[in-house]
Amino acid sequence: MIRKTSAEDASELMWFKSSYSDTSNPNDCVEIATTPSTIYVRDSKHTVGPSLKLTREAWASFVPYASES
């Protein structure tokens, strides 16, 4: 996992919310953007703030863990 340090890098990404987002509270969600080699994750309430930059392998390992909650 690599912490993204520059907001400029993510400015051209296409961000989207999960279809599993809680519709009763639309601000309680993360947003995801993908590139061929990287998954970016950010807080939907603070889109200009920091985001995470993960390899596809790290993301694939994280998703099953997160879905258990």
N, C-alpha and C positions, 0 to 999 in steps of 0.2 A: 504494500500500500504506500502511496506517495501523497503527501498533503500538497494540494495545489496552492501555489504562492502568488500567482498573478491573476487578477480578475480579467485581464485582457485576453488571456488564453481561452477562456470559456465564453467570451462574448459572441462568438459566431456559432456556437453549438445550438442544436435544436433540443430544447428541454421539454420533458413531458412528465406528467404525474401518473402514478400507477392506476390501473383500472380498479385496484383494490382499495383505493383511498376512501376514507370515511367521508361520505357525502354530507353528513350532518355537521361536520366541521371541516370545510374545504382548506383551511389554513394549516391543518394538522397533518402535514404530509412532507415527504421528500420528493424532489424532482430528480430525474435521471436524464443524462445525455450520453450518447454512445458515439464512438469512432471505431474504426476497424480493430484497434488494439487496446482501447481504453474505455472504461465506464466512469463517468463523472456523476457525483451525487452531491446535492445541495439542499438546504432547508428552504422550503417553499415560502416561508414567511420572511426570509432574509436573503433574497436572490443576489444581492450585490456583495454578500459576505463570502467567507471562505467556502470552498467545496472540496470534496475528496476526489482524488484521481486514483482509480484502481485498475489493475490489470484484469483482463477477462477471467483469468484463472482465479484471482482473489475474489472477484464478484461471484463466480460460480460456486465457490466454497462458502461464501457468506449467505447467499439466498436460502438454502435449506435451513441453516441455523436460524435466520430471522423469521422464517415462516412457522417455526415451532411455537412462537410466542402467542 
